[in-house]
Amino acid sequence: MNKIIRFSVFAVFILLSAVSMYMGFYAEELIEALAEKIGSDGDSEKIKSFLTGEKIQLLFGFSTLVALSTGFLFLFRFERITNLWNSFLQEFYQKLRGLKSAVSTREALTVTSIILVHLALSIYHASQIPVTNDEAFTYLNYVNRGFVAAFAFYNEPNNHILYSLLANCSDLLSFMDISWRLRLPSLIIGAVSTFSFYWLFRKLYGIKRAQIFTIVWIGLFLVAKYHFLARGYGLMMLSFITAFYALISLKEDPQSTFAKGFFICSMFIGLYAHPTFVIPLIALIIYSWSDREIQITSILKLLIPAVFLTVIFYAPPIILNGFEAFTQNSGLEKPSFLRLLKEIGENIWGVVYQTSYNSPFASGVVTGLAIVSIISNRKLAGTRLFFFSLISILLVLIAAGSPMFTRNLLWLTVPIVMLIAQIVKDNYLAPKMRFNIVFAFVAILFFTVRAFFFKPTFDIYYERLQPAYDFADALPAEYGELFFTNTTYHYTILKYKANLIDHKKGTLQRTDFDPSMKYNFIVNEKEKDQAFHQKSQFDYTSYYEDDWVSVWALSNKKRYNENIAPLSKIFG
C-alpha cells in the first residue's frame, strides 16, 4: 500500500512539473490572459510590459525544478516523511487529550472570557475606524485582483503576501461588507495570538501570572491595533510567540517531533508574513545559543527546511519584481550612521511609547518596571530575550543601513511584558482573595483604557484618513477627468471609497499636466504648493478643500490668453 501511495505522489509531482514546463512555452499567451484578468483601470498594458516572456519562462522553469525535486524527495524519502508526519500527529493528539486534564473548568472559562472580550473590543474598534490607506491599497492591488496578484506581485514591502492570500480567502464571503472581509483574518489571528500568548506565559510563569499579563498584553495599543487592521504584523507576532514556545518545548524534550514541526512552521509563517521577521529569528537563534540546555545545532538544522520553504514561496515575486522590491522602501531613506543609530533608538522607544497610548507617564512606568526587572532578574528568560532582541535589531538594521517603521517591531511587546511579569512573584498572588482583586483591577484598568483611549490615540497617527474619505465623498457620481499627482491617502481612498465602494465613475490622470486639456477636476496638494489650476487655459472654481488638498472644478470658461493669468488673479 505504501508503495502505491509513494509512486502516486511521485506521479502527481512529475505531472505538475510537465504541466509547468508546458506552460512555459506559452508565456506570451499567459501574459495576455493575466493582464486581462487582473488588470484594472485600464492598466492591462502596464501589466503586459511588466510581465515579460523571460520572467514567465524563468518562473515556470523554477516551478518545474521545484515539482521535480519534491517528487523525487517523496520517492526516496517517503517512509521518513510519513514517519515524521505520523509522529507529529500522534504527539499533537496526545497534547489535545492532555488539555482536558491539564486545564480546569475555571481556567478554561477565564481564558475564553479574556479572548472573547479582546475579540469584542477588536470588532468595536474595526466598526469605529474605516479602512486605512495601507489596507485599501492591499485590497485594491492584491485582493480585488485575485490570488495570482497576491502571490506574485510585490509593490515595495507593501504586500504582506501571506495576509493578502488569507484576505483573498475571506473575500469569498460575499455576504459580508468589504471592510469586514478584509479584516476578518486579522480578527481571527488576534484571537489565536491571545490564546498562544496565554499558553506561552502559562508555561513560563504559571496560570495566575499568565491570566493577568495576557490582559495587560492585549490592552496595549499596538497589539490591539494590529489585531484588527488588515496587515501582516499580527502574523509576525503570532509566529514569534509560537516559535519561542517551541524553543522552550525543545528545551524540555529535544526529541519532540511536534515541537520541531511547530518551530519550522512558525519560522516559515513569520518569514512569509513579512521579510523583517528575520530580526526576531536572529534573536531566537542567539537566545538558543546562550541557553546550554537548548541544542543550538538542532535549532540550526530546523531552520533549513523553514528557509527552504520561504525561498520557494518568495521565488515568484522575486523573479517577477526583482530582489530590490524586498529591500527598498520609498517611505524610508538611508541616513548617516549616527542618524541611523538615533532612528533605531526612536524605533525601539516608539514600541514602548505607542503601546502606552502615547502617555509619558505610562511609558515611564513601563520603562521603570523594565529596568527594575533587568537589574533583579538578569538571568531569566525575559531579560535575555529582550537583550537579544535589541542586539538582533541593531545587527540587522545597521547591516541594512536603514531604520524601519515601529510597527515592524510589534513582536518586541512580548519580551517587554515578560520583563514586567518577572517582577511579580508567585507567592504574592498565592492568596486567592489577593489574586482576585489584582485580576479584577488589571482587567478593569486595561479594558477601560483600551475601550476609551484607543480611538483618540489611533486618530493621532491617521490624521489624513477621515479627510481622505470626505474628499472621496465630495466628488460627484460622474467626476470625469480628474488630475491628481498624489499616490497615498487621498488617491488610494479615492479609488477604494469613491470608485470601488460607491461606484463613482471617472478617469484619474496623475502625470504630465496638460494646460490645454479640459480636466473636470484638478486636485492640488498643499504640502507641495501645487497650483495646477492656474496653469490651465481654462478657468476653475473652488470645489472642496481640507488641510491636505484643494479641489478645483472646471467652470467651462476658456481664458483669453493661456500665457496671461485670469483677471481675478490680477486685480484680486
N, C-alpha and C positions, 0 to 999 in steps of 0.2 A: 504493500500500500504506500509506504514511504517513497519507494522508487517511482511510483506513478505520479505522486504529488510533486516530487523533485523534478522530474522531466516535464511535467505540465507547467510548472512555474518557469522553468528554463525556456520552454517553447513560447510562453507568453512574452517573455522579455526579448527573445530573438525576433518574434513577430513585431514587437514595438520598435526594435532597432531597424527592422526592414521598412516599416511604415515611416519612421523618422528619416531614413535615408532617401526614401521615395519622395517625401515632401520637400526635401532639399532641392530636388530637381525642378520644382515648380515655384521657385522663390518669387518670381515676378507676379504670378497669379495670386499667390498668398498675400503679397503686399497690397494688391488691388482689393482683395476681399477684406483684409483687415482694415484698410483705410476707409472702406465703405461702411464697415460695421461699427468701428469705434470713433470715426470722425464725427465732429460736431461743429456747429457754427461755421461750416464751410472750410474747415481746416484739413480736409482729406488730402489735398495736395501737399500740405506741410508734413503730414504723416508719411506720405509716399516718399518724400525726399529724405526723411529721417530713417525709414526702414529700407536700407539699401539691400540689393540682392546679395552682396558679400556678407552682410551681417546675418541675414536669414540663413544662408548656407552654412555659415560658421555655427550658428545656433543649433541647427539640426544635425550638423556634424558632431557637435558636443553631445547632443541628446542621444545620438546613435551610440557613441562611445560609452555613455553612462548606462544605457539599456543593456549593451553587450556585457559590460563589466558586472552589472548587477545579476544578469542571467548566469554568468559563469561562477559568480560568488555563491549563488544558491545551488548550483550544480555540484560544486566541490566542497562546500561548507554547509550543506543542508542540515545534517544531523547536529552540528554545533549550533547553528542558528535556532533550530527547533528546540533543542535542549535549553538554551538560554531563555527563549520565549516562554517555554513551559515553566521553567524555574521562576521567572519573573511573575507570571500569572499566579502560580501557586503561593508565592510569598505575598502577593497583593491580596488574594482571597483570605489568607491567614490573618493579615492585618485588619481587613474588614470585619472578619468574625471576632477578632480580638477587641474591636471597638466597643462591642456590646457589653463586655465585662469590664473594660477599662474606663468607660465613661458612665457616670451615674446619670439618673434621670434629671436631677437638679442641674448638673453641669451642662447636659445637652440642652435643656430649656434656656439656661442663661446664655449660652453661646449662640443659640438660634435667635434669641431675642436681640442680642447685640448686632448680629448680621442683618436682621430684619429692620432694625432701627436705622442702621447705616444705609441699607438699600432704600428705605423710605425717604431719608434725607437726600440721598443722591437723586432720586426721582423728583423730589421737591426742587432741588437746585436746577435740574435739567428743564423743569417746567418754567422756571423763572428766567432762564438765560437762553437767548436764541443761539442758533448755530454760529460758531465763531468763524473768523476768516480762514484759519487752517482747516477746520472741519469742512467748511463749504468747498475749499479747494480740493480736499480729499474726495468729497462726493462727486464733484463735477468731473474730475480727471481720472479717478481710479475706481469709483463705484458705479456711477451712472454709465460709464463706458464698458463695464463688464470685467470679468475675471482676467482676461488677457491683458488689459491695460494695467490692472493692479499688480499682476505678476511680473510684467516685463518692463513697464515704463518707470523712470525714476527722475523726476524733475528736481534735481538737487536732493538734499536729505529730507524732502517733504513728503515722500511716500513711505509711510511706515507699512511695509509690504504685508506683513502678517496680519496687521489690523485691517488693512484695506481688503484683504481676502475674506476675513471674518465679516466685515461690513457688507461685502458682496453677498454673503450667505444670508445675513439678516435682512438685506434689501429685498429678498424674495418674499418677505411677509408684506405683501402689498396692501393688506387691510390696515396697516399702521401708518401714521404720519412719517414723512421722510426723516424728520429730525430724530424721532424715536427709533426708526430702523437703523439710522446711522450710529446712534449712541448705545443701542442695545448690547453689543458685545462688551463695551466698556462697563456697563452696569453689572453684567454677569461676571466679568473679570474682577470687579471691585468686591463682589460678594465672595468669590473664590479666594481672593487675596486676603480678605479679612479672616476667613477660616484658616488659611495657611499660616498667616501671621500668628494667630492664636495657638495653632498646633506647634509652631516653632518655639514660641515663648513658653508653652506648657512643658516642652522637653527641656528647655534651658532653666526655667525659673519656677516651675510648678503651676498648679491650677489657679491659685489666688492672684499671683502677680500677672499671670497671663491674661486673666479676665480684666483686671484693672488697666493694664497697659495696652491691651487691644483697643479699649475705648479711647485711651489717650492718642493712640496712633491714628485711628480713623477720624479723630476730631481735628487733626492737623489740616491746615488749609490746602497745602499742595497735594496731600493724599486724597482729600475729599474732591479736589478739583479734577484730578485725572482718574477718578473712579466714575466719571460720567462723560467727560469730554472724549470725543472720538479720535483719540491719538494712541500711539503705541507705548507711551511711557509707563502706563499701568501694567502692561505685559512685561516690561523690563523689570519692574519692581517685584512682580509676582515671581518671575524667574529667579531673581536674586534670593528671594525668601526660600523658594523650594530647593535651589542649589545649595544654600547654606544648610538647610535641613538635611539634605542628602549627605553633605560632608560630615555632619555630626553623627548621622546614622552609620556611615562608613567607619567612623572612629570607633563606634561601639561594636560593629560587626564588619570587618574589612571584606568578608566573603559574600555579603548580601547582594544578590543579583538585583533585587528590587531597588536598593539604594544606588547601585551603579547605573541601572537603566534610568532611574529618576534624575540622577545627576546629568547624564548625557542629554536627556530630553530638556531639562532646564537650561543647559548651556545653549542648545540649538535654538530653543524658543526665544531666549533672551537675545541672542545674536541676530535672529531673523526678525525679531520685533524692531530692533534698531542697532546699527553697527556700533554705536557708542557703548553697547553692553560689554565691549572689550575691556572697559575700565573696571567694572565690578568683577569681571572674570579674572583679571590680573590680581585684584585684591584677594579673591578667594584662593588663588594659587599661592600667593605669599602667605596667607593665613595657614594653608595646609603645610607649607614648608616649615613654618615656625612651630607647628604642633608635632611633637615627636610621636604622638600616638596615631597620627594620620600618615599613611604610606603615600608620600608625595609621588613616587614613581607610578603607583596605581592611578592616582588622580591625573597625572600627565597622560597616561595611556588612555584614560576615559575621554580625554579631550580630543583624541584623534578622530573617533567617529563623529563627535559633535562638530568639529571644524570641517570634516569631510562633507557632512550633510549641508552645513552652512554654505560651503563653496559651491556645491551642486545647485542649491536653490537660489544663490545670488548670481550664478553664472549668466542666466538670461538677461537680467537688467544690466550687468556689467558689459556683456557683449553688445547690447543694443545702445547703451547710453555712455559707455566709457567709464573707466575706473574713477576718473576725476569727479564724476557726479556724486560719488560717495564721500569724497574728501574735501569738496569745496562747498561753501555756503555763502551766498551773496549777502546774507544778513550779518556776516562776521568778517572782520578784517584782521589780517595778521599784524599784530603790533610789535614794538620792540620788546626785548627780553624782559626788561624791568617792568614795562607796561603789562606784559603778559602775566608776570607773577602777580601784579596788582589785580588784574582782572580775574585770575584764577581764585585769588582770595575773596574777591567780591562774589564769584560764583558760589563758593562754599558758604560764605556768610549769608548769601541770598537764600540758601536752603533753610537756615535757621530763622531768618527774618520773615520770609514768606510763610513758612509753616506756622509761625506765631502770629499770623494775621497782621503783619506789619506793625506790631506793637513793640516799642523799645523795651517796655517793662517785661513783657513775656519773653522777648528774646534774651534779655539779661538774665532772667530766671533760668531759662534753658541752658544758657552758657555757663552760669554759675554752678548748676547741678552737674553739668558735664565735667567741669574742671574738678569738682569735689570727687566725682566718681573715678576720674582718671588717676587722681592722686592716691585715693584709698583702695583702688582695685586695679592696679597696674597689670596684673597677670590674667585677669578674667577675660572671657571671650569678647564681651562688648568693647572693652578698651583696645584689645589687639585688633579686632575687626575694624574699628573706627580709624586707628592709626594707619593700618594697611590700606584702607580705603583712601585716606589722604595721600599716601605715597603713590598709589596707583593713579590717582587723578593728576598729580604733579608729573609723573613719568610720561603718561600718555599725552597730556596737553602740551608739555614742553617739547616732546618729540614731534607733535603735530604743528607746533608753532602758533597755535590759535586757541583762544578760550572757547567756551561753549555756553549755551543757554542754561540757566539754573535748572530748568525742567529736566535736562539730561541727567542731573544728579539727584533725581527724585528718590532713587533707591537708598541714598545716604540717610534718609529718615529712619531706616531700620536700625543701623548701628547707633544712631543718636538716641533713639528710645531705649535701646539696650543699655546704654550708659546710665540712663536715669533709673532703669529697672534694677540695676546692680546696687543702687544705694539702699533700696528698701529690702530689709532682711525678712526672712520667713517668720521669725519669732515675733516680729512686730505685728504681723497680720494673723497670727495664730488664734487669738481670741475671736470667737465667731461674731460677737457684737461689734468689735472694733473693725473687723473686715467689712461687715455690712454697712457700717457708717462711711468708711472710706470709699467703698464701691459706689454707694449712692451719691456721695459728694462728687466724685470724679465723673460719674455718668451725667448728673445734672449740669455740672460745670461745662464739660466739653460738648455735650449735645446742645446745650443752650447757646454757647458761643458759636458753634457751627451754624445753628439754625438762624441766628440773628446777625452774625457778622460776616458770613461767607459772601453774600451778595455785595455788600458795600466794598469789601476787600477786592473781590473779583472785578468790580467796575473800575477800580483804580488802574488795573493793568489792561483793561479793554475799553478805554475811553472813546475809541473811534467806532466801536461796534454799533451802538444804537444810532449815532448819526448816519452810519452807512446804510442801515435799514430804513431810516427816514428818507434818505436820498433815493433809495430804490423805490420806496412807496410814492414819492413825489412825482416820479416820471409817469406820463400818460400811458394808456394801454398800447398806443401806437406811437413810439417815440422816434421813428425814422432813423436818419443818420445821426449818430452821436459820436463826437470826437472827445477822446479822453485818454491821456497818456498814463494814468495810474495803473499799477499792476498788483496792488494789495487790497486793502479793506474795501473801499468803495467799489472798485472794479469787480472783485470777487463776489461781494454781496449783491451787486447789480445782476450778475449772471445767475447767481443762486436764487435770490428772492424774486427779482423782477421777471427774469426770463423763465427760470425753471418752475418756481412755485406759482407765481401769479400769471404766467403765460403771456407776459408782455412781449411785444414784437418790436424789433429794431436791429440796426446794424452798428456794431462797435468799431470805430476807427481809432487806432492807437499810435500810429506813426505817420510821419510825412504830412504835416498840416498843409492843406492847400487853400490859400486865401480866396481862390476863385470858386471854391465848391460851396454849395448851399447846405451846410450841415444844419439839421433841425435843432440840434443842441450842441453846445460847446461847454465842456467842463474844465475849469481851471483849478489847479492845485495851489492852494495858498502858500504852502511851505516852499514851493519852487517859484513863487512870484509870477505865475503864468498869467497871461492876458491875451490868449489866442483870439478872443472875440474882437479885440482892437486891430488885429492884423487882417481880419477878413474884409472882403469887398462888400459885405452885406452888414446891415445893422442888426444888433442883437439886444434884447431886453432882459433884465434880470429876472430869473425864474425861481431859483432856490439858492439858499446859502446856509452853510454851517461853519464851524470852526476850521474845517479842513478843505472844503471845496466851495466854489461858486458856479452855479449853473446858469447859462445864458441861452435863451430861446430865440430862434430866428424870427425877425419881425417882417420878413419879406420885402424889405426896402434896400435897394442897392445904393451904395454910396456913389456920389457924383464922380469922385476920382479915388482909385484904390490907394494912391500914394498920399492922399490928404485925409487927416483924421476927421470924423464927423463933427458938425458944428457944436454939438452938445459937449464935445471934449475941448473945443477951442474956447468957447465962451462960458463953460462951466454949467 
